[in-house]
Amino acid sequence: MTEQSLFSAFTAGDIALKNRVVMAPLTRNRARPEDDTPHGLHVDYYTQRAGAGLIITEATQISPEGKGYAWTPGIYSDVQVAGWKKVTESVHKAGGRIVLQLWHVGRVSHTSLQEGGKAPVAPSAIGAGAKTFDGEKMLETSEPRALELDEIPRIIEDFRKAAVNARRAGFDGVELHAANGYLLDQFMKDGANKRDDAYGGSLDNRTRLTFEALDAVLQEWEPGRVGIRISPFSNANNITESDPAALALHVVDRLAGYDLAYIHLIEGQTGGKREWPESVDMDDLKARSGTPWMVNNGYDRAMALAAVADDHADLVAFGVPFIANPDLVARLKLDAPLNQADSSTFYGGGAKGYTDYPTLDEAQKKAG
Ligand SMILES: Cc1cc2nc3c(=O)[nH]c(=O)nc-3n(C[C@H](O)[C@H](O)[C@H](O)COP(=O)(O)O)c2cc1C
């Protein structure tokens, strides 16, 4: 691998990518409020970013129960499928590839965001003590109730149905969101999972829901079109785990048998420190996975070039830099300056801070 390999083509399972720069999943809370549907703004936003080798959409709830914030999109209704179809068609026309991130928030929700004001669901009745947004203000997540054993098949079925809908909407594949303290991560980590049935206790039990959800998705998609995102070392949304190294090893070893499109690892604290237990050898994890390996968290140009050149990763996902730079790949190629992201427009609002960041050409023209 050479320094410029970041910009070379790569085939992730069955998905042919023109380069190895990936747009990380980014929640932006701009779906149509009445039906949690993506619309024209989303078409523009994602199409502007079609220069990425792969776009991973913002996290998208698989069911009304899977929702934890105002104005996030869903993939459980026909109108949502139609909204996403416009996005995928436009991204494809612009030469891009796009997969949908499948999401259930579990306990990271609020009763006001749940149908009938119900309590959010979780592995155990332990509150996240995290923050969410109800459309007007930030507020603390509600106390969840523990899922009954006989409800779990319903959740797995919701993942399967969402996978069917993603196919109908024209996506190139799906990414299972098993990271950042949401439902699947809540089951995997022992700070949130105190169950004493087949879904709690041992690593096999705690990871069971993730693998059952994955198997359900694989009923609808060939493995080469399915990726998974994990964050074993992250405390995002106040999740805790007593032995993250063992969890990481367990999950990666089991995923090795699946022949997936990719494994997407958040290295360290999501959006924070690139820190993990000393016993973890990241390159060993990649090697034993035998799967296209996508890394994320705090990457800049130099780090990304080196990661691919040194075979630390096959793909590098950028989050915040893609918010502010629709033409991020072109800028990285040229080593051009990057626009800085405005965090006040990350969540909610309209075109401002969403589709109005200039490309390099536009910025240069404006500068005259
Ligand atoms: C505004 C914002 C929204 C995010 N939404 C999601 C999301 O929907 N799904 C997800 O897995 N991660 C989400 N993340 C985490 C990012 O994908 C990424 O892991 C994080 O920003 C670190 O990467 P970066 O340093 O390249 O930005 C979000 C981060 C930000 C800043």
The ligand as an SDF file (V2000), in Angstrom:
LIG
                    3D

 31 33  0  0  0  0  0  0  0  0999 V2000
  -23.6430   15.4180   14.8350 C   0  0  0  0  0  0  0  0  0  0  0  0
  -23.2420   13.9850   15.0560 C   0  0  0  0  0  0  0  0  0  0  0  0
  -24.1830   12.9840   14.8230 C   0  0  0  0  0  0  0  0  0  0  0  0
  -23.8190   11.6360   14.9600 C   0  0  0  0  0  0  0  0  0  0  0  0
  -24.7390   10.6660   14.6500 N   0  0  0  0  0  0  0  0  0  0  0  0
  -24.3850    9.3610   14.6590 C   0  0  0  0  0  0  0  0  0  0  0  0
  -25.2840    8.3550   14.2000 C   0  0  0  0  0  0  0  0  0  0  0  0
  -26.4020    8.6310   13.7630 O   0  0  0  0  0  0  0  0  0  0  0  0
  -24.8550    7.0660   14.2470 N   0  0  0  0  0  0  0  0  0  0  0  0
  -23.6170    6.7200   14.7110 C   0  0  0  0  0  0  0  0  0  0  0  0
  -23.2720    5.5330   14.7190 O   0  0  0  0  0  0  0  0  0  0  0  0
  -22.7380    7.6640   15.1150 N   0  0  0  0  0  0  0  0  0  0  0  0
  -23.0790    8.9660   15.0830 C   0  0  0  0  0  0  0  0  0  0  0  0
  -22.1630    9.9360   15.4390 N   0  0  0  0  0  0  0  0  0  0  0  0
  -20.7710    9.5560   15.6800 C   0  0  0  0  0  0  0  0  0  0  0  0
  -19.9530    9.7270   14.3870 C   0  0  0  0  0  0  0  0  0  0  0  0
  -20.3650    8.8030   13.3890 O   0  0  0  0  0  0  0  0  0  0  0  0
  -18.4500    9.5230   14.6320 C   0  0  0  0  0  0  0  0  0  0  0  0
  -18.2690    8.2680   15.2400 O   0  0  0  0  0  0  0  0  0  0  0  0
  -17.8280   10.6070   15.4930 C   0  0  0  0  0  0  0  0  0  0  0  0
  -18.1950   11.9030   15.0330 O   0  0  0  0  0  0  0  0  0  0  0  0
  -16.2910   10.5050   15.4830 C   0  0  0  0  0  0  0  0  0  0  0  0
  -15.7950   10.6140   14.1650 O   0  0  0  0  0  0  0  0  0  0  0  0
  -15.1070   11.9730   13.6310 P   0  0  0  0  0  0  0  0  0  0  0  0
  -13.9830   12.2680   14.5970 O   0  0  0  0  0  0  0  0  0  0  0  0
  -14.6170   11.6690   12.2490 O   0  0  0  0  0  0  0  0  0  0  0  0
  -16.1550   13.0360   13.6710 O   0  0  0  0  0  0  0  0  0  0  0  0
  -22.5160   11.2960   15.3600 C   0  0  0  0  0  0  0  0  0  0  0  0
  -21.5930   12.3140   15.6300 C   0  0  0  0  0  0  0  0  0  0  0  0
  -21.9420   13.6410   15.4680 C   0  0  0  0  0  0  0  0  0  0  0  0
  -20.9190   14.7130   15.7170 C   0  0  0  0  0  0  0  0  0  0  0  0
  1  2  1  0
  2  3  1  0
  2 30  2  0
  3  4  2  0
  4  5  1  0
  4 28  1  0
  5  6  2  0
  6  7  1  0
  6 13  1  0
  7  8  2  0
  7  9  1  0
  9 10  1  0
 10 11  2  0
 10 12  1  0
 12 13  2  0
 13 14  1  0
 14 15  1  0
 14 28  1  0
 15 16  1  0
 16 17  1  0
 16 18  1  0
 18 19  1  0
 18 20  1  0
 20 21  1  0
 20 22  1  0
 22 23  1  0
 23 24  1  0
 24 25  2  0
 24 26  1  0
 24 27  1  0
 28 29  2  0
 29 30  1  0
 30 31  1  0
M  END
$$$$
